[in-house]
C-alpha cells in the first residue's frame, strides 16, 4: 500500500514532513513512510527522525529500510498501541509513521539507555539526560525541552523521570510516552539509530532559542470526596482511609459496582480511575484494575503511602472535550511546525468506536500545523513539578 502523509510546515526555519504506510512488509512500509516524510523537506537534510510502529513488523528490517532513506540523521521512536497523524487514526496491529524535521532554530541530541526495569531507573534517567544534552550542544541556546520514550512494560517510570529532572531541572519541561505492543502487554521496544532496544529508554534533548512548554489534560472530574491511601504494597492498593480499597471503590461507584468483576472490569475502571491530588489542585490520573483475589486494587503506576486521591469519572464525551483545549494551549503564542502528541491506550478503551474522533479533533484544532502522535501505555508531561508520569492523559509539545 502506498505511503500517505506529506504534511509540511515551515515555521522558525523548521520544515516538518510526515509519512506513513500500512504495508505488511517491513521493508516496503519503512521505505514508503520515510520517502514521503523526506519529500516534504525540499532537499534539506533532516536533523531528527521520529518513528512510531506496530510491534507486528520485523523491527530491525523496518529501521534499516527507513535509514536507507533518511541516512544517518539522529533517530528515535517506539512501538505503539496505535498511532495518529494529520487527523488520521491508525489502528493497533499494523502501520508505521515517520516524522522528519530540519533543525531550524532547534538543536537535537538523541541518547538511549538500557536496564530500565532491571537496574536503577533514576540513574538511567540521569545518564540519559546528560548524554542527550551533550549531543544537542545546548550552550548555543538558552532554553530546552526533553522528549522521553520508555519501555511500557518496565515500570519505574516516575523514577526514570525523577532522574531526568535531576539533570534537566525545573526550567526544562519533559514530554513523551511509554511504548506499546498492540495491546499484547508482553514486550515493547524502543528505537535509537538503527538499534531496536528492550528494557530501555530513549530521549531527545531539544535545545531552543525560545521557551518551550508542555501541556497535559485528561477530561476526568472528581466523583468522590478526597481520601487518603493508607496501605499500599508496590502496585497493590490495599487500604483507603483505613478500609479495604475495593470496598471503598465499590461504594463510590454505587450501582455501577454491581458489574465489578475481573472479567468485566476493564471498561468500568477506565471510566473511573484514581486521581492523585497535586498541590495546585490538579490530578495525576492512575488507572486501576482488580486483583485476582478480588479484594485489592492494582494500579499501573505506584501510589505513595498517604497520597491524597479522588475516584474520578469520565466518559467518551468528557475525554474528547479536552482535544481542542490541549491543542490551543500548546500552540498559543507559537509559530509551530509540528505538534508532538501522546495519548493513552486507556483513553482508547473509553472512546471505543469513537477513537478516530480524537485524532480528527486534534488536527481540526491545529489547522495547518501537522499533528504526530501515538497511543501509549503511560504519558510523560512535566513542566515545573517533579511528578509527571500520567495515565489516561493527552500530552503535547509544539515545535
Phi, psi and omega per residue, in radians:
X1 nan 2.427 -3.103
X2 -1.164 2.446 3.068
X3 -1.119 2.650 3.118
X4 -2.292 2.701 3.132
X5 2.520 -2.058 3.116
X6 1.239 0.538 2.989
X7 -1.212 2.528 -3.135
X8 -2.551 2.484 2.973
X9 -2.525 2.817 -3.070
X10 -2.505 1.286 3.133
X11 -1.994 2.630 -3.134
X12 0.924 0.529 -3.120
X13 1.263 0.159 -3.082
X14 -1.799 2.260 2.961
X15 -1.797 2.427 -3.141
X16 -2.228 2.281 3.086
X17 -2.216 2.376 3.140
X18 -2.079 2.341 3.037
X19 -2.378 2.641 3.102
X20 -2.538 2.831 3.074
X21 -2.623 2.529 3.066
X22 -1.918 0.213 3.097
X23 -1.043 2.500 3.105
X24 -1.413 -0.193 3.083
X25 -1.503 2.157 3.137
X26 -1.031 -0.758 -3.102
X27 -1.124 -0.783 -3.126
X28 -1.196 -0.802 -3.093
X29 -1.065 -0.833 -3.136
X30 -1.088 -0.769 -3.129
X31 -1.121 -0.775 -3.118
X32 -1.129 -0.828 -3.104
X33 -1.116 -0.751 -3.129
X34 -1.167 -0.728 -3.121
X35 -1.117 -0.709 3.123
X36 -1.139 -0.754 3.118
X37 -1.105 -0.780 -3.092
X38 -1.181 -0.526 -3.100
X39 -1.113 -0.400 -3.133
X40 -1.377 -0.197 -3.061
X41 -1.468 -0.079 3.082
X42 1.100 0.560 3.113
X43 1.521 -0.097 3.103
X44 -1.296 2.586 3.126
X45 -1.302 2.475 3.095
X46 -1.311 2.547 3.051
X47 -1.805 -0.298 -3.137
X48 -2.724 2.397 3.053
X49 -2.128 2.276 3.064
X50 -2.076 2.307 -3.064
X51 -2.204 2.229 2.996
X52 -2.124 2.340 -3.019
X53 -2.613 2.732 2.981
X54 -1.191 2.533 3.093
X55 -1.237 -0.171 -3.104
X56 -1.221 -0.320 -3.112
X57 -1.316 2.786 2.842
X58 -1.276 1.691 -2.927
X59 -1.156 -0.733 3.059
X60 -1.046 -0.696 3.116
X61 -1.166 -0.657 3.113
X62 -1.081 -0.854 3.138
X63 -1.100 -0.706 3.139
X64 -1.061 -0.702 -3.127
X65 -1.229 -0.598 3.076
X66 -1.190 -0.794 -3.120
X67 -1.158 -0.482 3.080
X68 -1.101 -0.433 3.129
X69 -1.672 -0.738 -3.025
X70 -1.537 -0.250 -3.124
X71 1.332 -2.609 -2.998
X72 -1.609 0.242 3.123
X73 -1.013 2.510 3.091
X74 -0.928 2.367 -3.075
X75 -2.352 2.424 2.987
X76 -2.539 2.844 3.124
X77 3.014 -2.957 -3.031
X78 -2.764 2.763 2.898
X79 -1.393 2.778 -2.877
X80 -2.359 3.078 2.951
X81 -1.976 0.686 -3.049
X82 2.003 2.756 -3.064
X83 -2.413 2.963 3.018
X84 -2.705 2.584 3.056
X85 -2.788 2.523 3.055
X86 0.901 0.571 3.126
X87 1.497 0.001 -3.111
X88 -1.788 2.323 3.092
X89 -1.692 2.304 3.121
X90 -1.963 2.020 -3.078
X91 -1.136 2.573 3.047
X92 -1.060 2.518 3.113
X93 1.933 -0.071 3.107
X94 -3.080 2.658 3.054
X95 1.867 2.588 3.070
X96 -2.414 2.538 3.040
X97 -2.369 2.537 -3.022
X98 -2.248 2.334 3.001
X99 -1.972 2.248 3.058
X100 -2.008 2.267 -3.124
X101 -2.194 2.382 2.908
X102 -1.479 2.944 -3.004
X103 -1.318 -0.876 -3.077
X104 0.962 -2.184 -3.093
X105 -1.585 0.246 -3.127
X106 -2.031 2.738 2.927
X107 -2.114 2.275 -3.072
X108 -1.969 2.347 3.059
X109 -2.321 2.112 -3.058
X110 -1.861 2.446 3.078
X111 -2.548 2.765 3.127
X112 -2.412 2.653 3.069
X113 -2.551 2.536 -3.122
X114 -1.949 2.921 3.124
X115 1.565 0.522 -3.099
X116 -1.098 -0.848 -3.106
X117 -1.449 -0.544 -3.031
X118 -1.573 -0.321 -3.028
X119 -1.991 -2.491 -3.134
X120 -1.794 1.794 -3.027
X121 -1.134 -0.598 3.124
X122 -1.168 -0.718 3.098
X123 -1.127 -0.680 3.076
X124 -1.062 -0.747 3.103
X125 -1.058 -0.714 3.116
X126 -1.114 -0.841 -3.115
X127 -1.125 -0.666 3.139
X128 -1.119 -0.819 -3.137
X129 -1.120 -0.725 3.135
X130 -1.117 -0.750 -3.113
X131 -1.194 -0.729 3.133
X132 -1.161 -0.713 3.120
X133 -1.091 -0.762 3.135
X134 -1.103 -0.667 -3.132
X135 -1.206 -0.429 -3.126
X136 -1.498 -0.110 -3.095
X137 0.870 1.065 -2.972
X138 -1.230 -0.227 -3.093
X139 -1.078 -0.305 -3.129
X140 -1.524 -0.108 -3.114
X141 -2.370 2.652 -2.987
X142 -1.584 -0.244 -3.018
X143 -2.314 2.920 -3.109
X144 -2.829 2.884 2.922
X145 -2.540 2.849 3.083
X146 -2.155 2.300 2.947
X147 -1.802 2.154 -3.005
X148 -2.106 2.257 3.061
X149 -2.176 2.466 -3.094
X150 -2.548 2.928 3.116
X151 -1.126 2.099 -3.054
X152 -1.262 -0.210 -3.119
X153 -1.846 0.043 -2.990
X154 -1.473 -0.449 -3.014
X155 1.305 -3.036 3.066
X156 1.061 0.502 -3.051
X157 -1.195 -0.698 3.114
X158 -1.159 -0.613 3.096
X159 -1.145 -0.701 3.049
X160 -1.023 -0.814 -3.141
X161 -1.127 -0.638 3.089
X162 -1.031 -0.708 3.114
X163 -1.128 -0.724 3.067
X164 -1.057 -0.754 -3.131
X165 -1.052 -0.685 -3.131
X166 -1.007 -0.597 -3.141
X167 -1.557 -0.776 -3.040
X168 -1.304 -0.645 -3.105
X169 1.433 3.068 -3.031
X170 -1.213 -0.409 -3.054
X171 -1.421 -0.162 -3.090
X172 -1.902 1.875 3.141
X173 -1.261 2.717 3.138
X174 -2.166 2.390 3.095
X175 -2.402 2.724 3.075
X176 2.688 -2.765 -3.102
X177 -2.899 2.936 3.095
X178 -1.702 2.536 -3.025
X179 -1.188 2.711 3.081
X180 -2.060 3.090 3.098
X181 -2.497 0.849 3.108
X182 1.025 0.592 3.120
X183 1.183 0.364 3.042
X184 -1.358 -0.496 -3.126
X185 0.941 0.735 3.104
X186 -2.060 -0.943 -3.062
X187 -2.729 2.274 3.111
X188 -2.036 2.861 -3.013
X189 -2.389 2.614 3.060
X190 -2.033 2.729 3.122
X191 -2.094 2.407 2.984
X192 -2.578 2.070 -3.053
X193 1.067 -2.162 3.083
X194 -1.809 0.302 -3.086
X195 -1.774 2.444 2.979
X196 -1.850 2.121 -2.964
X197 -2.048 2.516 3.003
X198 -1.956 2.724 3.072
X199 0.839 0.895 -2.946
X200 -2.465 3.010 2.987
X201 -2.435 2.573 3.076
X202 -2.271 2.656 -3.103
X203 -2.573 2.652 2.956
X204 -2.154 2.150 3.013
X205 -1.466 2.180 -3.092
X206 -1.905 1.742 3.085
X207 -1.428 2.344 -2.966
X208 -2.396 2.615 3.041
X209 -1.345 -0.379 -3.098
X210 -2.142 2.730 3.100
X211 -1.057 2.522 3.089
X212 -2.041 2.565 -3.135
X213 -2.367 2.595 3.131
X214 -1.887 2.408 -3.141
X215 -2.068 2.422 3.082
X216 -2.459 2.324 3.093
X217 -2.543 2.707 -3.104
X218 -2.276 -0.589 3.117
X219 1.646 -0.112 3.118
X220 -1.386 2.642 3.071
X221 -2.188 2.755 -3.126
X222 -1.142 2.378 3.093
X223 -2.090 0.141 3.129
X224 -2.596 2.906 2.949
X225 -1.217 2.757 3.074
X226 -1.046 2.473 -3.140
X227 -2.396 2.805 -3.135
X228 -1.933 2.352 3.010
X229 -1.340 2.031 -3.032
X230 -1.861 -0.227 3.019
X231 -2.622 2.171 -3.134
X232 -2.466 2.474 3.138
X233 -2.299 1.623 -3.064
X234 1.114 -2.078 3.132
X235 -1.550 -0.003 -3.079
X236 -1.710 2.089 3.078
X237 -1.679 1.954 -3.041
X238 -1.662 -0.701 -3.082
X239 -2.402 2.441 3.029
X240 -2.172 2.215 -3.096
X241 0.952 0.598 3.084
X242 1.384 0.076 -3.099
X243 -2.077 2.789 3.094
X244 -0.940 2.279 -3.010
X245 -1.028 -0.730 -3.093
X246 -1.171 -0.612 3.087
X247 -1.087 -0.772 3.125
X248 -1.096 -0.782 -3.136
X249 -1.059 -0.751 3.127
X250 -1.070 -0.716 -3.131
X251 -1.091 -0.714 3.139
X252 -1.155 -0.693 -3.106
X253 -1.283 -0.365 3.087
X254 1.090 -2.237 -3.090
X255 -1.081 -0.544 3.129
X256 -1.062 -0.446 -3.090
X257 -1.181 -0.232 3.126
X258 -1.094 -0.443 3.136
X259 -1.721 0.248 -3.049
X260 -1.429 1.622 3.083
X261 -2.372 2.663 -3.133
X262 -0.926 -0.637 -3.075
X263 -1.311 -0.358 -3.095
X264 -2.106 0.269 -2.922
X265 -1.417 -0.571 -2.907
X266 -0.976 -0.923 -3.054
X267 -1.082 -0.750 3.138
X268 -1.122 -0.698 -3.119
X269 -1.180 -0.642 3.121
X270 -1.100 -0.562 3.135
X271 -1.423 -0.252 -3.084
X272 -2.361 1.174 3.088
X273 -1.399 3.076 2.943
X274 -1.464 2.599 2.973
X275 -2.088 1.998 3.131
X276 -1.409 2.100 -3.031
X277 -1.290 2.219 3.138
X278 -1.683 2.843 -3.107
X279 -0.974 -0.520 -3.138
X280 -1.551 0.101 3.117
X281 1.603 -0.131 3.095
X282 -1.370 3.070 -3.099
X283 -2.211 2.375 2.853
X284 -1.561 2.153 -3.071
X285 -1.449 2.377 3.073
X286 -2.264 1.898 3.111
X287 -1.199 2.442 -3.080
X288 -2.069 2.793 3.072
X289 -2.582 2.793 -3.107
X290 -1.461 2.440 3.073
X291 -1.319 2.871 -3.135
X292 -1.095 -0.491 -3.118
X293 -1.441 -0.036 3.075
X294 1.016 0.503 3.083
X295 -2.219 -0.415 -3.138
X296 -1.980 2.963 3.020
X297 -2.021 2.517 3.088
X298 -1.977 2.529 3.057
X299 -2.020 2.818 3.122
X300 -1.558 -0.109 3.044
X301 -2.533 2.498 -3.024
X302 -1.093 2.467 2.949
X303 -1.763 2.510 3.109
X304 -1.399 2.538 3.006
X305 -0.990 2.387 3.138
X306 1.216 0.338 3.000
X307 -1.159 2.488 3.066
X308 -1.607 2.243 -3.060
X309 -2.343 2.786 2.823
X310 -2.069 2.611 2.807
X311 -1.377 2.311 -3.049
X312 -1.828 2.912 3.078
X313 -2.437 2.416 3.093
X314 -2.885 2.296 3.067
X315 -1.980 -3.106 -2.996
X316 -0.959 -0.811 -3.118
X317 -1.070 -0.654 3.141
X318 -1.138 -0.754 -3.113
X319 -1.232 -0.683 3.125
X320 -1.188 -0.458 -3.073
X321 -1.134 -0.330 3.126
X322 -1.516 -0.066 -3.066
X323 -1.001 -0.909 -3.114
X324 -1.218 -0.773 3.133
X325 -1.071 -0.688 -3.113
X326 -1.167 -0.661 3.105
X327 -1.204 -0.797 -3.111
X328 -1.061 -0.741 -3.136
X329 -1.200 -0.669 3.139
X330 -1.151 -0.606 -3.082
X331 -1.588 -0.180 -3.047
X332 -1.004 2.182 3.100
X333 1.274 0.181 -3.092
X334 -2.057 2.473 2.975
X335 -1.702 1.484 -2.897
X336 -1.654 2.652 3.058
X337 -1.751 -0.474 -3.118
X338 -2.770 2.634 3.066
X339 -2.001 1.937 3.101
X340 -1.446 2.196 -3.014
X341 -2.323 2.618 -3.112
X342 -2.429 2.083 3.122
X343 -2.141 2.643 -2.966
X344 -1.543 2.523 3.050
X345 -1.036 -0.537 3.098
X346 -1.112 -0.607 3.087
X347 -1.125 -0.652 3.109
X348 -1.027 -0.651 -3.127
X349 -1.167 -0.674 3.108
X350 -1.240 -0.721 -3.095
X351 -1.221 -0.530 3.097
X352 0.982 -2.222 -3.095
X353 -1.211 -0.144 -3.131
X354 -1.688 0.177 -3.035
X355 -1.047 -0.598 -3.121
X356 -1.143 -0.360 3.114
X357 -1.116 -0.581 -3.107
X358 -1.085 -0.874 3.139
X359 -1.075 -0.712 -3.130
X360 -1.132 -0.696 3.141
X361 -1.249 -0.641 3.032
X362 -0.947 -0.888 -3.051
X363 -1.220 -0.669 3.108
X364 -1.060 -0.690 3.120
X365 -1.236 -0.552 -3.109
X366 -1.389 -0.293 3.138
X367 1.153 -2.135 -3.079
X368 -1.461 -0.099 3.129
X369 -1.453 2.105 -3.126
X370 -1.162 2.488 3.034
X371 -1.798 2.515 -3.053
X372 -2.569 2.028 -3.080
X373 -2.828 -3.114 3.101
X374 -2.598 2.864 3.080
X375 -1.567 2.190 -2.934
X376 -1.896 2.968 2.954
X377 -1.706 0.338 3.142
X378 2.678 2.559 -3.023
X379 -2.044 2.621 2.979
X380 -1.876 2.237 3.046
X381 -2.716 1.838 -3.114
X382 -2.399 2.229 3.010
X383 -1.844 -1.398 -3.073
X384 -1.779 -0.423 -3.087
X385 -1.483 2.822 3.055
X386 -1.272 -0.757 3.130
X387 -1.127 2.658 -3.135
X388 3.065 0.292 3.029
X389 -1.727 2.104 -3.003
X390 -2.055 2.839 2.867
X391 -2.148 2.748 2.984
X392 0.927 0.605 -3.012
X393 -2.231 2.703 2.992
X394 -1.840 2.262 3.088
X395 -2.131 2.575 -3.073
X396 -2.580 2.600 3.029
X397 -2.473 2.218 3.121
X398 -1.678 2.302 3.049
X399 -2.096 nan nan
